[in-house]
């Protein structure tokens, strides 16, 4: 991976960059690095695991059949 990037900015994006440069006093490079870190944080927060989605229902059926989807005995008559 290259250690540098080159990006063409649309006029409104160039204006945003100019505003950020003025507000922060930071370099373009610093702003891009901060932006990447912030975007990674935001995108990572969006990703939710199946375990997180299942929530409290995980482990509720510990006493149930462990081979329910694989054992032909349990599948007898299914779909009829």
C-alpha positions as CSV (number, residue, x, y, z in Angstrom):
1,X,0.0,0.0,0.0
2,X,1.3,3.5,-0.8
3,X,2.1,5.8,2.0
4,X,0.5,8.7,0.2
5,X,-2.8,9.5,-1.5
6,X,-3.9,11.9,-4.2
7,X,-7.5,13.0,-4.4
8,X,-9.3,15.4,-6.7
9,X,-11.8,17.5,-4.8
10,X,-15.0,19.0,-6.2
11,X,-15.4,22.7,-5.6
12,X,-17.7,22.2,-2.6
13,X,-15.2,19.7,-1.1
14,X,-12.3,22.1,-1.6
15,X,-14.4,24.7,0.3
16,X,-15.0,22.3,3.1
17,X,-11.3,21.6,3.3
18,X,-10.5,25.3,3.3
19,X,-13.0,25.8,6.2
20,X,-11.4,23.0,8.2
21,X,-8.0,24.4,7.6
22,X,-9.0,27.8,8.9
23,X,-11.0,26.4,11.9
24,X,-8.4,23.9,13.1
25,X,-5.1,25.4,11.9
26,X,-4.0,21.9,11.1
27,X,-2.3,20.7,7.9
28,X,-4.2,19.0,5.1
29,X,-2.4,15.8,5.9
30,X,-3.4,16.0,9.5
31,X,-7.0,16.6,8.6
32,X,-7.1,13.6,6.3
33,X,-5.5,11.3,8.9
34,X,-8.1,12.5,11.5
35,X,-10.9,12.0,9.0
36,X,-9.8,8.4,8.3
37,X,-9.6,7.6,12.0
38,X,-13.0,9.1,12.6
39,X,-14.6,7.3,9.7
40,X,-13.2,4.0,10.8
41,X,-14.6,4.5,14.3
42,X,-18.1,5.4,12.8
43,X,-18.1,2.4,10.4
44,X,-16.9,0.0,13.1
45,X,-19.7,1.1,15.4
46,X,-22.2,0.2,12.7
47,X,-21.1,-3.4,12.5
48,X,-23.1,-5.5,14.9
49,X,-22.4,-9.2,15.3
50,X,-25.1,-11.9,15.2
51,X,-24.4,-12.6,18.8
52,X,-25.1,-8.9,19.7
53,X,-28.3,-9.0,17.7
54,X,-29.5,-12.2,19.3
55,X,-29.1,-10.6,22.7
56,X,-30.6,-12.4,25.7
57,X,-32.0,-15.2,23.6
58,X,-28.5,-16.7,23.4
59,X,-28.3,-19.8,25.7
60,X,-32.0,-19.9,26.5
61,X,-32.3,-23.3,24.8
62,X,-29.4,-25.0,26.4
63,X,-31.5,-28.0,27.2
64,X,-32.8,-28.5,23.7
65,X,-31.6,-30.9,21.1
66,X,-28.1,-30.0,19.9
67,X,-28.5,-31.9,16.6
68,X,-32.0,-30.6,15.7
69,X,-31.0,-29.4,12.1
70,X,-28.9,-32.4,11.2
71,X,-30.4,-35.6,12.7
72,X,-32.8,-37.3,10.3
73,X,-34.9,-38.4,13.2
74,X,-35.8,-34.8,14.0
75,X,-36.5,-34.0,10.3
76,X,-39.0,-36.8,9.7
77,X,-42.2,-35.4,8.2
78,X,-40.7,-32.0,7.7
79,X,-42.1,-30.2,4.7
80,X,-45.0,-32.6,4.1
